[in-house]
Amino acid sequence: MTINEAQQQVDGWIKTVGVRYFSELTNMAILTEEVGELARIMARTYGDQSFKKTDLDKNMAEEMADVLWVLICLANQTGVDLTEAFQKNIEKKTLRDTERHQQNKKLH
């Protein structure tokens, strides 16, 4: 599935099953919540915290998909073409960081 296809699929789902998009501000709050849930799993899986019983049923892939879903909702609501935006972002990082990361002794 391409990013564009994902945007179309989310839009179709929202307009049929979901009835309508939540407001942009609500979706921004939901995105923050979903990133927090992902951060909790990451901290317990790769960090120093241990899992609580209530954390054991959480799935990192599902939380990443939740983050992506809400980000796509926000893009659709605000007219952002994520494919175009992502391509431009890669170009920006490539121009900006071409030598920076190669010269970073911490990465070698």
C-alpha positions in Angstrom: 0.0 0.0 0.0 1.3 3.4 -0.9 1.0 6.4 1.4 -1.5 7.9 -1.0 -3.6 4.7 -0.9 -3.4 4.8 2.9 -4.7 8.3 2.9 -7.6 7.3 0.6 -8.4 4.2 2.6 -8.6 6.2 5.9 -10.7 8.9 4.3 -13.1 6.3 2.9 -13.4 4.6 6.3 -13.9 7.8 8.1 -16.7 8.9 5.7 -18.5 5.6 6.0 -17.8 3.8 9.3 -16.5 6.7 11.2 -19.3 9.1 10.1 -16.9 12.2 10.0 -13.5 13.3 11.2 -13.0 14.4 14.7 -11.9 18.1 14.9 -8.3 18.8 14.1 -7.6 19.8 17.7 -9.2 16.6 19.0 -7.1 14.5 16.5 -4.0 16.3 17.6 -4.8 15.4 21.2 -5.5 11.8 20.2 -2.2 11.7 18.3 -0.3 12.9 21.4 -2.1 10.2 23.4 -1.2 7.5 20.9 2.5 8.6 20.8 2.4 8.4 24.6 1.1 4.8 24.5 3.9 3.9 22.0 6.5 5.6 24.2 5.3 3.6 27.2 5.9 0.3 25.4 9.2 1.5 24.0 10.4 2.5 27.5 9.4 -0.9 28.9 10.8 -2.9 26.0 14.1 -1.0 25.4 14.5 1.2 28.5 14.9 0.6 32.1 11.3 0.3 33.2 9.7 -3.0 33.8 6.3 -4.0 32.4 3.2 -3.7 34.7 0.5 -6.3 34.4 -1.7 -3.7 32.6 1.1 -3.2 30.0 1.5 -6.9 29.0 -1.4 -6.9 26.5 -0.1 -3.9 24.6 1.4 -4.4 21.1 4.0 -2.1 19.7 2.9 -2.6 16.1 -0.7 -1.8 16.9 0.4 1.4 18.7 2.5 2.4 15.8 -0.4 1.8 13.5 -2.6 3.9 15.8 -0.1 6.8 15.5 0.0 6.4 11.7 -3.8 6.3 11.5 -4.3 9.6 13.4 -1.5 11.3 11.5 -3.1 10.3 8.3 -6.4 11.7 9.6 -4.8 15.0 10.3 -3.1 15.1 6.9 -6.4 14.4 5.2 -8.2 17.1 7.2 -5.6 19.7 6.6 -5.0 18.9 2.9 -1.5 17.6 3.3 -0.3 15.1 0.6 1.9 12.9 2.8 3.7 11.4 -0.2 4.8 14.8 -1.4 5.6 16.0 2.1 7.6 12.9 2.9 9.6 13.1 -0.4 10.4 16.8 0.3 11.4 15.8 3.8 13.9 13.2 2.6 15.3 15.7 0.1 15.7 18.3 2.9 17.5 15.8 5.2 19.7 14.6 2.4 20.9 18.1 1.5 21.3 19.1 5.2 22.8 16.0 6.6 24.9 14.6 3.7 28.2 15.2 5.5 27.0 15.8 9.0 26.3 12.1 9.9 29.3 10.8 8.0 31.5 13.1 10.1 29.8 12.2 13.4 32.3 10.1 15.3 29.5 8.9 17.6 28.0 7.0 14.7 31.1 5.1 13.7 
